[in-house]
Amino acid sequence: GSAVEIKKVLGKIVEFRAQHNFWQTSYCYLGSVITKGPNHLEEGEKADGFELLWVDLAEALVLVSTAKTTDYEGLFIKQRDTLFLETAAQLGQRESA
């Protein structure tokens, strides 16, 4: 429900989770938030205690990379999102140099 302006394409990650025979392609972009819309979590996400946080890139990297998870799916998500955030941080360092 938010409006954003895409500034740069970071890339995509294709995951295969053998335990569930699950394929997923995730795309990641750098952008700017124009407006923050209402939160639209699914019922399962609400039941699992998900919440929407708006943080800067550095804080997002700390939150994701230090998240405690032993859940099969959570380990994939943590690895994928950490890689995307590290790539974004490295790109930002190169562009500011």
GUPAVO-131560 format. One line per field, with one value per residue: residue in three letters; residue number from 1; x, y, z of N, C-alpha, C in turn. Coordinates in steps of 0.05 Angstrom, whole numbers, plus 5000, padded with zeros to 4 digits. Each point is the difference from the previous one (the first is absolute). Example, Ala and Ser with C-alpha at 12.3 -4.5 7.8 and 13.67 -1.06 7.14 Angstrom:
! residues 2
dolo <- c(ala,ser)
dose <- c(1,2)
npx <- c(5264,4993)
npy <- c(4886,5021)
npz <- c(5156,4986)
capx <- c(4982,5016)
capy <- c(5024,5024)
capz <- c(5000,5001)
cpx <- c(5018,4985)
cpy <- c(5024,5022)
cpz <- c(5000,5014)
//
This chain:
! residues 97
dolo <- c(gly,ser,ala,val,glu,ile,lys,lys,val,leu,gly,lys,ile,val,glu,phe,arg,ala,gln,his,asn,phe,trp,gln,thr,ser,tyr,cys,tyr,leu,gly,ser,val,ile,thr,lys,gly,pro,asn,his,leu,glu,glu,gly,glu,lys,ala,asp,gly,phe,glu,leu,leu,trp,val,asp,leu,ala,glu,ala,leu,val,leu,val,ser,thr,ala,lys,thr,thr,asp,tyr,glu,gly,leu,phe,ile,lys,gln,arg,asp,thr,leu,phe,leu,glu,thr,ala,ala,gln,leu,gly,gln,arg,glu,ser,ala)
dose <- c(1,2,3,4,5,6,7,8,9,10,11,12,13,14,15,16,17,18,19,20,21,22,23,24,25,26,27,28,29,30,31,32,33,34,35,36,37,38,39,40,41,42,43,44,45,46,47,48,49,50,51,52,53,54,55,56,57,58,59,60,61,62,63,64,65,66,67,68,69,70,71,72,73,74,75,76,77,78,79,80,81,82,83,84,85,86,87,88,89,90,91,92,93,94,95,96,97)
npx <- c(5016,5026,5006,5015,5023,5001,5022,5001,5005,4997,4978,5005,4986,5008,4980,5012,4977,5020,5001,4993,5021,5013,4992,5019,4990,5021,4988,5022,4991,5014,4989,4982,4994,4978,4985,4995,4992,4975,5003,5007,5002,5008,4979,5013,5005,4975,4991,5018,4985,4995,5018,4990,5026,5001,5022,5023,5015,5015,4978,4990,5025,5002,4976,5004,5024,4988,4980,4987,5009,4985,4980,4992,4976,5001,5014,4983,4979,5012,5008,4977,4986,5017,4999,4974,4998,5017,4986,4978,5010,5010,4978,4988,5018,4997,4973,5005,5016)
npy <- c(4976,4998,5025,4989,5011,4983,4998,4974,4983,4986,4987,4974,4986,4977,4993,4978,4995,4982,5008,5021,4992,5021,5013,5018,5021,5012,5023,5015,5022,5021,5014,5018,5003,5000,4979,5000,4978,4992,4988,4981,4992,4976,4985,4983,5022,5008,4975,5003,5022,4998,5018,5023,5001,5026,4989,5012,5001,5017,5011,5001,5007,5016,5009,5000,5010,5013,4998,4992,4981,4980,5015,4978,5010,5004,4977,4992,5009,4991,4977,4997,5007,4985,4982,5004,5000,4979,4990,5007,4990,4979,4999,5005,4982,4985,5006,4998,4981)
npz <- c(5000,4998,4996,4981,4999,4980,5013,5009,4980,5022,4993,4995,5017,4988,5016,5009,5012,5000,5025,4986,4985,5011,4979,5003,4986,5012,4996,4997,5011,4993,5020,4995,5025,4985,5005,5026,4987,5002,5023,4983,5024,4991,5003,4983,4986,5003,4994,4981,5005,4974,4994,4991,4994,5004,4989,5006,4979,5014,5010,4975,4992,5020,4996,4974,4999,5020,4983,5020,4984,5005,4993,4987,4998,5026,5000,4982,5014,5023,4988,4988,5022,5014,4981,4998,5027,5001,4979,5012,5022,4987,4987,5023,5010,4979,5001,5027,4990)
capx <- c(4984,5017,5010,5029,5014,5022,5024,5020,4994,5022,5002,4980,5010,4982,5004,4986,4999,4994,4982,4973,5000,4990,5017,4992,5018,4997,5012,5007,5004,5005,4980,4992,4971,4986,4980,4997,4972,4992,5012,4981,5010,4982,4992,5022,5022,4991,5001,5029,5012,5014,4994,5013,5018,5013,5027,5019,5015,5019,4985,4988,5021,5004,4976,4998,5024,5002,4975,5003,4981,5008,4978,5010,4994,5012,5028,5001,4993,5022,5023,4992,4997,5026,5015,4989,5007,5029,5005,4991,5019,5024,4994,4999,5027,5014,4990,5008,5030)
capy <- c(5024,5023,5009,5003,5006,4982,5014,4982,4971,4986,4974,4981,4975,4978,4980,4974,4988,4971,4988,5006,5002,5028,5018,5028,5020,5025,5022,5021,5027,5023,5020,5020,4999,5024,5000,4975,4992,4983,4973,4979,4973,4978,4989,4983,5018,5012,4979,4995,5023,5018,5028,5016,5020,5017,5006,5005,4977,4989,4986,4976,4979,4989,4985,4975,4983,4990,4987,4972,4981,4972,4991,4994,5022,5024,5000,5009,5028,5016,5000,5016,5029,5011,5004,5024,5024,5004,5011,5028,5016,5001,5018,5027,5008,5005,5024,5023,5003)
capz <- c(5000,5000,4974,5000,4975,4997,4991,4989,5003,5013,4988,5008,5011,4996,5021,4999,5026,4994,5020,4992,4971,4997,4984,5003,4989,5015,4987,5020,4988,5017,4993,5020,5008,4995,5021,5015,5001,5023,5002,4991,5006,4997,5026,5010,5009,5025,5021,5006,5013,4981,5002,4981,5011,4980,5010,4979,4990,5020,5021,4988,4998,5027,5009,4985,5003,5027,5007,5010,4988,4995,4983,4973,4982,5011,4993,4972,4999,5012,4982,4977,5006,5008,4975,4987,5015,4997,4973,5000,5016,4984,4978,5011,5007,4975,4988,5015,4999)
cpx <- c(5017,5008,5030,5010,5024,5024,5020,4991,5025,5004,4978,5014,4979,5007,4984,5002,4990,4979,4971,4996,4989,5021,4989,5021,4994,5015,5005,5007,5009,4980,4996,4970,4987,4977,4999,4971,4994,5013,4979,5013,4979,4994,5022,5024,4993,5003,5029,5014,5016,4992,5016,5017,5012,5027,5018,5016,5018,4985,4987,5020,5005,4977,4998,5023,5003,4975,5005,4978,5012,4980,5012,4996,5014,5030,5004,4995,5022,5023,4994,5000,5026,5017,4991,5009,5030,5007,4992,5020,5026,4996,5000,5028,5015,4991,5007,5029,5009)
cpy <- c(5025,5008,5004,5007,4981,5016,4982,4971,4988,4972,4981,4975,4979,4979,4975,4988,4971,4988,5004,5000,5027,5016,5029,5018,5026,5022,5022,5025,5019,5021,5020,4997,5026,5004,4972,4993,4983,4972,4980,4972,4979,4989,4983,5017,5013,4980,4993,5024,5019,5029,5015,5021,5017,5008,5007,4975,4987,4985,4975,4977,4988,4983,4973,4981,4988,4986,4971,4983,4973,4987,4996,5023,5026,5002,5009,5030,5018,5002,5018,5030,5012,5005,5025,5025,5006,5011,5029,5018,5004,5020,5028,5011,5007,5026,5025,5005,5017)
cpz <- c(5000,4972,5002,4972,4998,4988,4986,5005,5013,4988,5010,5012,4995,5021,4994,5028,4997,5019,4992,4970,4991,4985,5005,4988,5015,4985,5020,4985,5022,4991,5022,5006,4994,5020,5013,5002,5025,4998,4992,5005,4996,5028,5012,5010,5027,5023,5008,5012,4982,5006,4979,5014,4977,5013,4977,4993,5021,5022,4989,4998,5028,5009,4986,5005,5028,5010,5009,4987,4996,4981,4971,4981,5009,4993,4971,4998,5011,4981,4975,5006,5009,4975,4985,5014,4999,4973,4998,5015,4985,4976,5010,5006,4974,4988,5015,5000,4977)
//
